[in-house]
Amino acid sequence: MFDYAAAREHMIDSQVRTNDVTDPDIHNALRRVPREAFLPASKQALAYSDTNVVTDEGRVMMRPRDFAKLVHLADIKPTDVVLNIAAGRGYAAAVLSHLADTVVGVEETEEMADRASDLLMAQNVVNAAVVQSDLKSGAPEHGPFNVIFVGGAVDEVPKTWLDQLASGGRLVVVQPYGPVGQARLYTKTGNAIGDRIAFDASVPLLPGFEPAMEFVL
């Protein structure tokens, strides 16, 4: 029988620590959440591989290195309220729930939101839930948010997301740049938005967030 717990420890040691994510709170959060429980049965063998794993059409579980570095970049505090855009099956929300006070995930259909919420409940996660919403709309009725964590790459960050950040809030996302992507941190101070590139990352674009077509005459 495959030892998922041992694979989880190996993931932390070989894919997370070695990529400058040394925060023990993040390690403990990753340790407490079984990645395989948030994957289809046919994909569970890939849970701890160094790759993005497709969970559903248009959704992936990020490879451990990119995911952990993005969580680290968000600098989540125990009192933070977090919005997880494109929550998928709920893995990110589960990990974030061990770092934050409250996590609200959004998914596009009630079926996806209900499945993610059920998977979270199965893991005894009581401070995170996934609701149905258009991804570009976010969840303004539950905000403002201290952190917004985006579960896929986007060409441009919608203003609606930035509007839902509290002052002092952080938004972390991967955006395409040439053949690779770049993880970017957006910060909000009052009404001013700043941003910086943090590291290279390879994460597929979310459907509906692709670059706009350009016509050349």
C-alpha positions as a Markdown table, in Angstrom:
| # | Residue | x | y | z |
|---|---|---|---|---|
| 1 | Met | 0.0 | 0.0 | 0.0 |
| 2 | Phe | 1.4 | 3.4 | -1.0 |
| 3 | Asp | 2.6 | 5.5 | 2.0 |
| 4 | Tyr | 1.0 | 8.9 | 1.3 |
| 5 | Ala | 2.2 | 10.3 | 4.7 |
| 6 | Ala | 5.8 | 9.5 | 3.8 |
| 7 | Ala | 5.4 | 11.0 | 0.4 |
| 8 | Arg | 4.0 | 14.2 | 2.0 |
| 9 | Glu | 7.1 | 14.5 | 4.2 |
| 10 | His | 9.3 | 13.9 | 1.2 |
| 11 | Met | 7.5 | 16.6 | -0.7 |
| 12 | Ile | 8.1 | 19.1 | 2.1 |
| 13 | Asp | 11.8 | 18.2 | 2.3 |
| 14 | Ser | 12.6 | 18.0 | -1.4 |
| 15 | Gln | 10.2 | 20.4 | -3.1 |
| 16 | Val | 9.3 | 23.0 | -0.5 |
| 17 | Arg | 12.3 | 23.5 | 1.9 |
| 18 | Thr | 14.8 | 23.4 | -1.0 |
| 19 | Asn | 12.9 | 26.3 | -2.7 |
| 20 | Asp | 13.3 | 28.7 | 0.1 |
| 21 | Val | 10.0 | 28.0 | 1.9 |
| 22 | Thr | 11.3 | 27.5 | 5.4 |
| 23 | Asp | 8.3 | 28.7 | 7.4 |
| 24 | Pro | 7.4 | 25.9 | 9.8 |
| 25 | Asp | 3.7 | 27.0 | 9.9 |
| 26 | Ile | 3.5 | 26.4 | 6.1 |
| 27 | His | 5.2 | 23.1 | 6.5 |
| 28 | Asn | 2.7 | 22.1 | 9.2 |
| 29 | Ala | -0.2 | 23.2 | 7.1 |
| 30 | Leu | 1.0 | 21.1 | 4.1 |
| 31 | Arg | 1.6 | 18.2 | 6.5 |
| 32 | Arg | -1.9 | 18.3 | 7.8 |
| 33 | Val | -3.7 | 18.3 | 4.4 |
| 34 | Pro | -3.5 | 15.1 | 2.3 |
| 35 | Arg | -3.2 | 16.2 | -1.3 |
| 36 | Glu | -4.5 | 12.9 | -2.6 |
| 37 | Ala | -7.9 | 13.4 | -0.8 |
| 38 | Phe | -8.6 | 16.3 | -3.2 |
| 39 | Leu | -7.8 | 14.5 | -6.4 |
| 40 | Pro | -9.9 | 12.1 | -8.5 |
| 41 | Ala | -9.1 | 8.5 | -7.7 |
| 42 | Ser | -7.4 | 8.1 | -11.1 |
| 43 | Lys | -4.9 | 11.0 | -10.3 |
| 44 | Gln | -4.1 | 10.2 | -6.7 |
| 45 | Ala | -0.8 | 8.5 | -7.6 |
| 46 | Leu | 0.4 | 11.9 | -8.9 |
| 47 | Ala | -0.5 | 13.8 | -5.7 |
| 48 | Tyr | 3.2 | 14.4 | -4.6 |
| 49 | Ser | 4.8 | 14.6 | -8.0 |
| 50 | Asp | 6.6 | 17.7 | -9.2 |
| 51 | Thr | 4.0 | 18.7 | -11.6 |
| 52 | Asn | 0.6 | 20.4 | -12.0 |
| 53 | Val | -2.1 | 17.8 | -11.8 |
| 54 | Val | -5.4 | 18.4 | -13.7 |
| 55 | Thr | -8.3 | 17.8 | -11.4 |
| 56 | Asp | -11.2 | 19.0 | -13.6 |
| 57 | Glu | -11.6 | 20.8 | -16.9 |
| 58 | Gly | -9.9 | 24.2 | -16.4 |
| 59 | Arg | -8.6 | 23.4 | -12.9 |
| 60 | Val | -5.2 | 22.1 | -11.7 |
| 61 | Met | -3.6 | 21.3 | -8.3 |
| 62 | Met | -0.4 | 23.4 | -8.5 |
| 63 | Arg | 2.8 | 21.6 | -8.3 |
| 64 | Pro | 4.0 | 21.7 | -4.6 |
| 65 | Arg | 7.0 | 24.1 | -5.3 |
| 66 | Asp | 4.9 | 26.8 | -6.9 |
| 67 | Phe | 2.0 | 26.4 | -4.5 |
| 68 | Ala | 4.1 | 26.6 | -1.4 |
| 69 | Lys | 6.0 | 29.6 | -2.7 |
| 70 | Leu | 2.8 | 31.4 | -3.6 |
| 71 | Val | 1.4 | 30.7 | -0.1 |
| 72 | His | 4.7 | 32.0 | 1.4 |
| 73 | Leu | 4.4 | 35.1 | -0.7 |
| 74 | Ala | 0.9 | 35.8 | 0.6 |
| 75 | Asp | 2.4 | 36.2 | 4.2 |
| 76 | Ile | -0.9 | 34.9 | 5.8 |
| 77 | Lys | -1.5 | 35.9 | 9.4 |
| 78 | Pro | -3.7 | 33.9 | 11.9 |
| 79 | Thr | -6.3 | 36.7 | 11.9 |
| 80 | Asp | -6.6 | 37.0 | 8.1 |
| 81 | Val | -9.7 | 36.5 | 6.0 |
| 82 | Val | -8.7 | 34.9 | 2.7 |
| 83 | Leu | -10.4 | 34.7 | -0.6 |
| 84 | Asn | -9.5 | 31.7 | -2.8 |
| 85 | Ile | -10.4 | 32.3 | -6.4 |
| 86 | Ala | -10.9 | 29.2 | -8.5 |
| 87 | Ala | -10.9 | 26.9 | -5.5 |
| 88 | Gly | -11.2 | 23.7 | -7.6 |
| 89 | Arg | -11.7 | 20.7 | -5.3 |
| 90 | Gly | -10.6 | 22.7 | -2.2 |
| 91 | Tyr | -7.0 | 21.7 | -1.6 |
| 92 | Ala | -5.7 | 25.3 | -1.4 |
| 93 | Ala | -8.5 | 26.4 | 0.8 |
| 94 | Ala | -7.7 | 23.5 | 3.2 |
| 95 | Val | -4.1 | 24.4 | 3.5 |
| 96 | Leu | -4.9 | 28.1 | 3.8 |
| 97 | Ser | -7.4 | 27.3 | 6.6 |
| 98 | His | -4.5 | 26.2 | 8.8 |
| 99 | Leu | -2.8 | 29.6 | 8.4 |
| 100 | Ala | -5.8 | 32.0 | 8.4 |
| 101 | Asp | -8.8 | 32.8 | 10.5 |
| 102 | Thr | -11.3 | 32.2 | 7.7 |
| 103 | Val | -11.2 | 31.1 | 4.0 |
| 104 | Val | -13.8 | 31.7 | 1.4 |
| 105 | Gly | -13.4 | 29.9 | -1.8 |
| 106 | Val | -15.3 | 30.6 | -5.0 |
| 107 | Glu | -16.1 | 28.3 | -7.9 |
| 108 | Glu | -18.2 | 28.9 | -11.0 |
| 109 | Thr | -20.9 | 26.3 | -10.5 |
| 110 | Glu | -22.9 | 25.0 | -7.5 |
| 111 | Glu | -21.8 | 21.5 | -8.3 |
| 112 | Met | -18.1 | 22.5 | -8.0 |
| 113 | Ala | -18.7 | 24.6 | -4.9 |
| 114 | Asp | -20.6 | 21.8 | -3.2 |
| 115 | Arg | -18.1 | 19.2 | -4.0 |
| 116 | Ala | -15.2 | 21.3 | -2.7 |
| 117 | Ser | -17.2 | 22.1 | 0.5 |
| 118 | Asp | -17.9 | 18.4 | 1.0 |
| 119 | Leu | -14.2 | 17.5 | 0.6 |
| 120 | Leu | -13.3 | 20.2 | 3.1 |
| 121 | Met | -15.9 | 18.9 | 5.6 |
| 122 | Ala | -14.5 | 15.3 | 5.1 |
| 123 | Gln | -11.1 | 16.7 | 6.3 |
| 124 | Asn | -12.7 | 18.4 | 9.3 |
| 125 | Val | -12.0 | 21.8 | 8.0 |
| 126 | Val | -14.4 | 24.1 | 9.8 |
| 127 | Asn | -13.2 | 27.6 | 8.9 |
| 128 | Ala | -13.3 | 27.3 | 5.1 |
| 129 | Ala | -16.1 | 26.9 | 2.6 |
| 130 | Val | -16.5 | 27.3 | -1.1 |
| 131 | Val | -19.4 | 29.2 | -2.6 |
| 132 | Gln | -20.7 | 29.6 | -6.2 |
| 133 | Ser | -19.8 | 32.8 | -7.9 |
| 134 | Asp | -18.5 | 34.2 | -11.2 |
| 135 | Leu | -14.7 | 34.1 | -10.7 |
| 136 | Lys | -14.2 | 37.6 | -12.0 |
| 137 | Ser | -16.8 | 38.9 | -9.5 |
| 138 | Gly | -15.1 | 37.3 | -6.5 |
| 139 | Ala | -17.1 | 37.3 | -3.3 |
| 140 | Pro | -17.7 | 41.0 | -2.3 |
| 141 | Glu | -20.4 | 40.1 | 0.2 |
| 142 | His | -17.8 | 38.2 | 2.3 |
| 143 | Gly | -15.1 | 40.8 | 2.0 |
| 144 | Pro | -13.0 | 42.8 | 2.4 |
| 145 | Phe | -10.2 | 40.3 | 2.4 |
| 146 | Asn | -6.7 | 40.5 | 3.8 |
| 147 | Val | -5.4 | 38.0 | 1.2 |
| 148 | Ile | -6.6 | 36.9 | -2.2 |
| 149 | Phe | -5.1 | 33.6 | -3.5 |
| 150 | Val | -5.7 | 32.8 | -7.1 |
| 151 | Gly | -5.8 | 29.1 | -8.0 |
| 152 | Gly | -4.6 | 29.5 | -11.6 |
| 153 | Ala | -2.8 | 31.9 | -13.9 |
| 154 | Val | -4.6 | 35.0 | -15.3 |
| 155 | Asp | -3.4 | 37.5 | -18.0 |
| 156 | Glu | -4.8 | 40.5 | -16.1 |
| 157 | Val | -6.1 | 40.9 | -12.6 |
| 158 | Pro | -9.7 | 42.1 | -12.5 |
| 159 | Lys | -10.3 | 45.4 | -10.7 |
| 160 | Thr | -13.1 | 43.7 | -8.9 |
| 161 | Trp | -10.6 | 41.6 | -7.0 |
| 162 | Leu | -8.4 | 44.5 | -6.0 |
| 163 | Asp | -11.5 | 46.4 | -4.9 |
| 164 | Gln | -12.2 | 43.5 | -2.4 |
| 165 | Leu | -8.7 | 43.8 | -0.8 |
| 166 | Ala | -8.6 | 45.5 | 2.6 |
| 167 | Ser | -6.0 | 48.2 | 3.1 |
| 168 | Gly | -2.8 | 46.3 | 3.8 |
| 169 | Gly | -4.1 | 43.3 | 1.8 |
| 170 | Arg | -2.1 | 41.1 | -0.5 |
| 171 | Leu | -3.1 | 39.4 | -3.7 |
| 172 | Val | -0.9 | 36.6 | -5.1 |
| 173 | Val | -1.3 | 35.2 | -8.6 |
| 174 | Val | 0.7 | 33.8 | -11.5 |
| 175 | Gln | 0.6 | 35.8 | -14.8 |
| 176 | Pro | 2.1 | 34.7 | -18.1 |
| 177 | Tyr | 5.3 | 36.2 | -19.3 |
| 178 | Gly | 6.7 | 34.8 | -22.5 |
| 179 | Pro | 7.3 | 31.0 | -22.3 |
| 180 | Val | 7.0 | 30.9 | -18.5 |
| 181 | Gly | 4.8 | 32.5 | -15.9 |
| 182 | Gln | 5.7 | 34.9 | -13.1 |
| 183 | Ala | 4.2 | 34.9 | -9.6 |
| 184 | Arg | 3.2 | 38.5 | -8.7 |
| 185 | Leu | 2.4 | 40.1 | -5.4 |
| 186 | Tyr | -0.2 | 42.9 | -5.4 |
| 187 | Thr | -0.4 | 45.0 | -2.3 |
| 188 | Lys | -3.0 | 47.6 | -1.3 |
| 189 | Thr | -2.4 | 50.7 | 0.9 |
| 190 | Gly | -5.4 | 52.8 | 1.2 |
| 191 | Asn | -6.6 | 53.0 | -2.4 |
| 192 | Ala | -3.2 | 52.6 | -3.9 |
| 193 | Ile | -2.1 | 49.4 | -5.5 |
| 194 | Gly | 1.5 | 48.3 | -5.8 |
| 195 | Asp | 2.9 | 45.1 | -7.4 |
| 196 | Arg | 6.2 | 43.2 | -7.8 |
| 197 | Ile | 7.4 | 40.1 | -9.5 |
| 198 | Ala | 8.5 | 37.4 | -7.0 |
| 199 | Phe | 9.5 | 34.3 | -8.9 |
| 200 | Asp | 9.0 | 32.2 | -12.1 |
| 201 | Ala | 6.2 | 29.7 | -12.0 |
| 202 | Ser | 4.4 | 27.5 | -14.5 |
| 203 | Val | 0.7 | 27.4 | -13.9 |
| 204 | Pro | -2.0 | 27.0 | -16.6 |
| 205 | Leu | -4.3 | 29.9 | -17.4 |
| 206 | Leu | -7.8 | 29.8 | -16.0 |
| 207 | Pro | -10.5 | 29.6 | -18.7 |
| 208 | Gly | -11.8 | 33.1 | -19.4 |
| 209 | Phe | -8.6 | 34.8 | -18.3 |
| 210 | Glu | -6.6 | 34.4 | -21.4 |
| 211 | Pro | -4.9 | 37.4 | -23.2 |
| 212 | Ala | -7.3 | 39.4 | -25.4 |
| 213 | Met | -7.0 | 38.7 | -29.1 |
| 214 | Glu | -5.1 | 41.4 | -31.0 |
| 215 | Phe | -5.7 | 42.2 | -34.6 |
| 216 | Val | -2.8 | 43.4 | -36.7 |
| 217 | Leu | -3.6 | 45.2 | -40.0 |
